[in-house]
Amino acid sequence: MAKSNLQFKTNYAVSSTVEPFYKGGKVQISKDEKFIFCTCGTRVNVLQIVTGKIVHSIEQDDQEDITSFALSLDDEILVTASKALLLKQWDWKEAQCTRSWRAIHNVPIASMTFDPTATLLATGGCDGTIKLWDVVKQYCTHNLKGSSGVVHLVEFHPDISLLQLFSSASDCGIRMWDLRSSQCLCVLQSHYSPVTSLAFTPDGASMVSSGRDKICTVWDLKSRTARKTVPVYEAVESVVLLPEDEDFSEIGVKTKEIHFITAGSKGVLRVWDASSARCVFTQTLPSAPSAGGSEEGGEDYGDPRSLTYCLPLPSSLRLATVTAEHNILLYQLPSFTTQQQFVGFNDEVLDVKFLGKGDTHIVVATNSSQLKVFDLATSSCKILYGHTDTVLSLDVFKKGSLFVSCAKDKSVRVWRQDPDSGQVSCVAQGCSHANAVGSITCSRMKESFVVSGSQDCTIKVWDLPETILETDGDMFQLTARVTEKAHDKDVNSVAVSPNDKLLVSGSQDRLAKLWSLGAPGADLALLGVFRGHRRGVWCVQFSPMDQVLASSSADGSVKLWSLQDFSCLKTFEGHDASVLKLIFVSRGTQLLTSGSDGLVKLWTIKTNECVKTLDAHQDKVWGLHATRKDDRVVTASADSNITVWTDVTEVEQAEEQAKQEDQILKKQELSNLLHEKKYLKALGLAISLDQPHTVLKVIKAIRQGEDGAKQLEKTVLKLRQDQKESMLRYCAVWNTNARSCLDAQAVIQVMLTHLSPEELLQYQGARAHLEGLIPYTERHMQRIGRLLQASMFLDYMWQKMRVTGAPASMDSQDEEMDTASLQVPHPLFMIDKRSGEGGDGTKEQGDGEERWNEGEAEEDDGLEEDANCPANIEEDDDDEVSITRKASVRRQREENGQKGKENGNHHSGSEESSREEDRGDQTEAKILLSAASLPPLQAIIS
């Protein structure tokens, strides 16, 4: 019954993404503390703190990397500097460049800052010079020389009346500049490595400097001397002063003296008393592991946990830090509790899984030793410390609150997420592999065991304690129940069957093997080997419904195997490179695969058909996982992007059904409008439906009505411009067909008559459509010319036939061809009533009128006969030959008749000849009446 209601998926749409927004460089927070500005290659991204979303992205037109930027203190002006030596001023809220000018620096700008009035901009270059710019009057005011090396730090004194600027370069000194005289007042010497930051007291009398020489110096700016040197025992990247008017007694601040916070290579924030040079508070990171049991491990500069920036948010009493791994963390003072975490750059994402009871989170393994857990609703992130080397693979238990990870550190870890608070902690660890653990899977029915596959070619089964979900604080040490030498090369993938009785492994040795897990305590038993892939097997998965399994390989193929006889049932080929991951969806009837080509493909197993190809990544897609409800999919790639896809099959089908219903209603409405002869509304509706054939039917209906030309002109001129554009596009197509060219030319005539050339050329694609009309119009004119010649020949033959059949007394007068009739345009073809004189002359004329009426009836019915539209020149040529042949036959018969009279033939012979003449007259009248049903020539040409 469930199978009968199964619906195949046809498409997925991107619902959310986790993209890199910070790849190193400067970070600045707006004065209103709502946005974080950070550099990302050629862009400056603006991150909204509340939602964690990128709200603005300011990108360089020249695609040059941004070396530095500065935001004015009033949050109005943003100035960026690029490697192209250009300075650009932006209206960042609109992402528009308002002004750009060439920097006078000969090399890229390394640092820049605004003064408190947002009038002066200071830029420090890699050439050792400092330039000051008046951004209001738009000119360079100062050019300060004297620094040696790269000027990596510039800061204005907070008291703008002093007009002082502080800078630091590679010479490790702090230069104080007087902007009135453009002279260096003094050089403050205390540090023996580059100075990383400066912090001024509110009164501007003191300043604290930090450096990578593991000291901080407190300066008296009035005497321009060092008041205190504080050894901090770590390379300090940033220093921030604690507000003096707040109570920080709970973190050990007892006096009103200067206290400052340092952020550096140890990765923790510490509060220092400047007067006593003592550390009064050290932040604790409960999630951070001990670095191999040695405190020295956290002091090396460049450690992933080290801090590169520390920024105050004084209004909300918060602090923002930036780590070496480009993570931005917000702390609440004075408790130093973590409020929010944003991951600026994930590097290469190796695996991703949905997490939580309602699949509300995702856990991500990046090219790092930390795991990252993202809340999909807020984009905030929790960073999990535990592994000491790159995490390679993840898997989640059925209930979604327990998951496992494995890494290059040869260990396996089990993590548990608290369903209420969302906090994640490590509850178990196992270490007995001899090499990096590259794949891991867990039991499917309950949380009973974990299976890992390693680069040491072995498979290990780890039993979990039954109390693992209830444990609090203690971490279990796991021991492997079974160790099996499974393959000759690295084990890339392992998977457990839905009933927890079978295990499949895939290896770089191009084989997949099926194992029996057996009862607890039993060893692994090899059941069969799946052979067929030409290269290493990257992923293996059991079907959730049938006794089959699927494997993907570096040979670009996906194979479906039978568990009964280990034979290959189907092969799916479509990826241009290695297929790295696969999962079953739609209750085992469809497959999702991801490859090194950056594509994700949806396959229907029954038909071997690739239903959809999803393209949202630029590099290898390592991670692929679906929710338990099978309605969402997450993919993760080496391009640092994580994409969440939503199944939109039902939505698209509902939209398609609604669209079809709407089309039916509109068609019915169109039919009603045509019946009521409301041509304007009918034409507009047909154009909105984008149905050229229906529009043509409306045009024909208008032209066939009373005063069709005027009605058509009136209707076309009332159309909107976009509708006229569509009409012009349709006419270009209709004009290619002889059956519809007359309608096209009628519409074009209206447009060319009432619209100016300038107005026509403003229509979308008008030039191309008009150019397409010319050759077909010329072809139609040539056909009309040939038809005109044929009609003149008919008139000539008619005149000759009148001469032949006239009395002898009129021979001399009628032997000359009456050419006057050829010069009269209306009617072009004439029927001489005398040709029907005789006993049944009236009847012949009546027959001709009946044929004429029949021709008009056919035209009213809309049938495109050759007489109504001269579409086939070859038929006209055949008519011409036929007329010539019949005229010759008749002339011969007349000559024979005259000879019979002269020779005194019998009266019966004369009657027979007369009957033949009558039949010839009827034949010629039939031909002439057919030609006469053509529309007037001038109407066709117009």
DOLUMPA-471804 format. One record per residue (C-alpha): x negated, y negated, z. Coordinates in steps of 0.05 Angstrom, whole numbers, plus 5000, padded with zeros to 4 digits. Each point is the difference from the previous one (the first is absolute). Example, Ala and Ser with C-alpha at 12.3 -4.5 7.8 and 13.67 -1.06 7.14 Angstrom:
BEGIN
475450905156
497349314987
//
This chain:
BEGIN
500050005000
494249545017
496850164933
506249814962
499949305030
492649904987
498349404958
493449934964
496049365013
498649574940
496549385027
496649675060
499349255013
494949645043
503249795065
493849745038
492549974994
494149935046
494849604961
493149735017
500449255017
493249885033
493350264976
495349595043
498349265005
503249425035
506550055040
504049405024
506649925036
504949444986
501249485054
507250225009
497350715012
504850314949
495150194945
493150324993
495749784941
494850504976
495850124938
500850614955
495449964940
502849484952
505949845045
501749675065
505850395031
504949695049
502650515050
506249855041
498650225071
507150185019
501550474941
492950214981
501749854927
496049614949
504349384986
495249634955
494050194958
495649444972
495750274943
494449694960
501449914926
492850144981
500150685037
493949805040
499350235072
501649495054
493949865043
503349555051
506449615015
502749505051
507049825023
501249305026
502249935073
506949754978
501050654958
501249594937
493650064959
496350634980
493349944965
496450604970
492950084974
498150534949
493750284969
501549574939
497949395043
507049714996
503949705058
507650064994
505349665041
506550395008
507249905020
499850685032
507450045015
501449964925
493550364980
498449434953
493249684987
500849245007
492949814986
493350314982
493149694996
492950244990
495850085063
493449644997
496750605033
495450394953
501850665034
506450275031
503049695062
499250425063
504149615051
505149435003
504449655050
504849415007
499449445051
505749895051
503249474955
500350464939
496549454960
492850244996
497850684975
492950265015
496950534956
493650375016
496450324941
495150554991
495149474975
499249705070
504049374986
506549755031
505049594961
505849605029
506149854958
505749515009
505950434978
504749405000
495949534957
496750594964
492649855001
493750255034
498149575060
493650335027
494450454977
496350265061
493250334988
495150315048
502650695016
495950604978
503550594969
507550144997
504449535040
504850515028
503349575054
502849304999
504549695055
502549295013
499749725070
507249995028
499449255016
500549714930
498049315024
492950275010
499650214926
495350575016
499050654963
496650635025
496850514954
495850625004
495850354947
495050564994
494949635043
504250175062
500549275022
506349595011
499649334965
504049405024
501549504944
502249285007
504749864942
499349255005
492750014984
499850694966
494150175045
498650625042
500249765073
496850635028
498950754992
502450425059
495250585007
501750605044
501750594955
495150474966
505050284950
505649684958
505149615040
506950314988
505049535032
501049355038
505449835052
501249305027
503149825066
506449574996
496349375024
494550114948
494549945051
497750724998
499250544948
498850765002
496150334944
499350754987
495050404959
497850694981
494149945048
504850245055
500449335036
504949435006
497849295015
503949455035
497949314974
500849315030
501549584938
498649335035
492950185020
499550494941
496850535043
501650725018
503550035067
500450765007
497950614962
504450615011
497450694980
505850414974
496250634978
503450064933
499649664932
505649485007
503849814938
505149535030
501249615064
506549695025
501149555061
505550185049
505249455010
498549625064
507249865018
502350735003
499650505057
495350584983
498850235071
502250714984
493850084955
495249725051
500049254983
499549665068
497349314984
501549444950
493050064970
499050174927
502150724984
499350294931
501750644964
494950374957
501350484943
494450404970
496850664983
502850395059
507049914974
502949765067
501949305024
496449745062
501249385042
493949635027
499149475053
495349484970
497649725067
498050675030
498450354934
504150605024
505050444963
506549955040
504350444955
498950554949
505650254956
501350745002
502150384938
503350645025
500650284930
492649904983
495750625011
493050005029
495149964943
496850675008
499549905075
495249424993
501649275012
494749814950
504250264944
504749415003
494649474999
497350094930
501949434954
504750244945
503450535043
507250094977
502549775068
495949365001
503649344996
498449474948
504949445018
503749765061
505449474990
504249655053
507649904996
500749495057
507449854992
502150725012
494050165044
497650554955
493450214969
498650304931
494050434985
497450284935
496150664999
494550224953
505150484969
504249394980
505450125052
503449405032
502450085072
504249525042
499150015076
504449675052
496349605054
498450075056
501550755000
496350134935
505450494978
500550164926
506249684968
499050144926
495050324955
499249884925
495650424955
496849554949
496650544959
500950755002
494250184953
501250684968
506350335027
499050755004
506650255028
506749745025
505950325035
506949775026
500449985076
505549925052
506950295011
503149594944
493649954958
499449285022
492450005001
494350254957
493350255024
494249854953
493050294994
495349524967
492650014985
498949895074
499750375066
506349655024
507250204986
505049464986
507450055017
504449504963
507049795019
503549964933
505149495026
495049485026
493450204964
496649975068
494750525012
497150405057
492850234994
498350695029
493050145023
497550715010
496350284941
492849784991
499750104925
504649924940
506850315007
501550444940
506950315008
506549965039
506350415013
506349895040
504250515039
507450094984
502749555055
495649424978
497249795068
493850464998
494749984946
493050264988
493749734967
493250264978
493749634983
492850034978
497950045074
501950754996
505849905048
507550105001
504449545042
507450045019
503749345012
506749855032
504449394989
504549775056
506949954968
502149425045
493949545003
496750224936
493350085035
495550554971
495050405040
495350594987
502450625037
495450554974
493350094966
496350584969
492750024977
497150654972
499249904925
493049984973
501549474948
505049454982
507350215007
503349814935
507150285007
504950145055
507250255007
504750165057
505450515015
506849864970
505050315048
497449735067
493749685028
496150655011
493649994959
495649604952
495950274941
493849634974
495650114939
492949764998
494249874954
496650585036
504650464958
503950245061
507149965024
501649935074
506650105036
500849595064
505550185050
503349425036
502250045073
507550005011
499549405046
496749564948
506249564994
500649905075
492749865015
498449305024
493049735000
496250654997
497050234934
499850744984
493950334971
502150474945
496550654982
500750354934
504150655004
497850244931
494049814956
499950284930
494849934944
505249854947
496549724938
493249924968
500649244997
503349435037
507250135024
503849404971
507150175023
503950455047
507550085008
504750415045
506450324974
506749765026
500750635044
493049935029
498150704976
495749844939
494149554987
497249774933
493249684989
497149654939
492649914988
494849694956
498550704975
506249954954
504050515041
506149985044
500950555051
506150255038
499050225072
504550335051
500049645067
503250595036
501650005074
496549545049
493150275014
499650374934
494649864948
501349724931
501550534946
498849854927
506250164959
498149764931
495949534957
502849514949
495349924940
501049554941
497449305014
493849794961
497549535054
500549915075
506850035034
501749355036
506850155031
504650595015
507249985025
505550515015
506949894971
505049855056
505450444967
497050534953
494550515006
495249604958
494249535012
496949454959
492849814991
496649404968
493049984972
494549564973
501550294931
506149534997
505350555007
505150225051
501750745004
505950355031
498550705028
504350585021
498950285070
502350694978
494950174946
495349395004
501449834927
500449304971
507249824985
499349304972
494649504982
501249255001
495249584959
500449244994
494749685044
493749774964
495650145060
499750415065
506750125035
498449845073
506650105037
506850324989
506450075040
506750344988
506249564998
507550114986
500150655041
494350314961
502849864930
495449434984
492749825010
496449355013
492749984981
494649475007
493449974963
493349664990
503149604943
504049595050
506750294978
505550355038
504350474959
506850315014
501150694969
506250434993
497850725011
505550334959
498649624936
492549875009
501749274985
496649385028
506149595019
496549375023
493049715005
498949495056
494349524989
498249555059
492750175015
493449844966
495950575029
500450725026
506550145037
497650425059
506249965044
507050254984
505650165049
507650015003
504849875057
504050565032
506349724968
496550024932
502249294984
493349655004
492850144979
493549675021
493749994957
493149765019
494249864953
492649864998
501949294978
501849855073
507549964984
505450395036
506850024964
506750235028
504950244946
507550085007
504250494961
504549574956
503250574960
507049915030
499549244996
498150024926
505550504984
505149575037
497549394962
500450374934
507050235015
502249315019
496849734937
503750504957
506649845034
498749264989
498450144927
506650374991
503949435031
496549494957
501250404937
507450045017
500149255013
496549894934
505250424964
505549595032
496749344981
499350234928
507350214998
502049325028
495349664950
496249645055
493750034959
495749535042
500850405064
499350654960
493549764969
497149785066
501850665033
497050414943
493649605005
499750105076
500750754988
494249954952
503750404947
498149734931
504950474964
505849745042
497949284987
500050164925
507050285005
502349355034
496649584945
503550424946
506749925035
499149255003
498149954926
505850434977
505149575037
503349374974
495149454984
494450475021
494249534983
502549435043
501950475056
493050314999
496749325001
504449775058
498550635040
492550034989
499049265019
503650115067
495050545022
494849855053
492749944980
498050695026
505950294961
497849654937
493050285011
503050705002
504149864938
493849774962
496550645022
505850424976
500449644934
492850164986
501850745006
506649964963
496749654942
495750614986
506250404980
504049834937
506550215035
499349475053
495949474966
506049574981
502149945074
492849845020
499549474946
506649695022
497649935072
493249744978
503349494955
503949725060
493749965042
495749674945
505549514985
501449765071
493350105036
493749604988
493550364986
497049765066
506050275038
499650674964
492550085013
501349935075
503850654999
496250605026
496750374941
503449544950
493849934956
499150754994
507450114985
500249464947
493750274967
503350694999
506249724966
496349714939
497750634963
506750365007
503949384979
495649954937
501450734986
507549885006
499549404953
496350424948
505550525004
505349464990
496249744940
500050684968
507450075014
501249324967
496550244937
504350635000
506449605008
498149554942
498950614957
507050245019
503049334979
496150034935
502650704985
507149785017
499649434951
497450484946
505650485013
505149444992
497049834932
500450724977
507350095021
502649324974
504149894934
496049904936
502049274996
496349865064
493750384982
496149404976
501949595062
498750555051
493750294971
496349445034
499150175074
503749565047
494449775045
504049475035
502950525047
492950165025
499249285024
506449995041
498550265070
507150175022
502450504981
493550314976
503550594968
506249894956
505450504979
503349844933
507450165003
500150094925
495950645008
506150315032
505149754948
504050554968
505350475020
497250135070
496049365009
504049785061
498750675033
492449944990
500149315032
503950275058
495050565008
494449495002
503549605055
501150645040
492650164994
498249295022
504550065060
496950675016
493149684998
502349465049
503050535046
493550385001
496249365017
504849855057
498850705028
492749825006
497550544953
493449794969
501150174927
494949814947
504749464974
500649685069
492550015016
495050094943
495650495038
497950484945
496949734938
499050684971
507650104999
500749334964
495050234948
504050654990
506349594990
496449584948
497850624961
507050295006
503349374973
495249974941
501250724983
507649935004
499949364958
496150374945
504950575001
505949534993
496849614943
498850654963
507350205011
502449334974
495850074938
502750694988
507149735009
498949454948
497250504951
506250435010
504649434984
496149824936
500150724976
507550055009
500050485059
506650285025
504349615049
498950535054
492549894996
501049255010
504250125062
494750465029
494649484988
504449475033
500850445062
492450085003
499249254997
504949915057
496250505043
493549624985
503349355020
502250305066
492950275014
496849324987
505249645042
498450485057
492649834996
501249254996
504950005058
495050385043
494749474985
505049445013
501050245072
493149715017
500249385044
498749344967
492649924985
499349335034
502750275065
494850564998
494249524986
502249545057
//
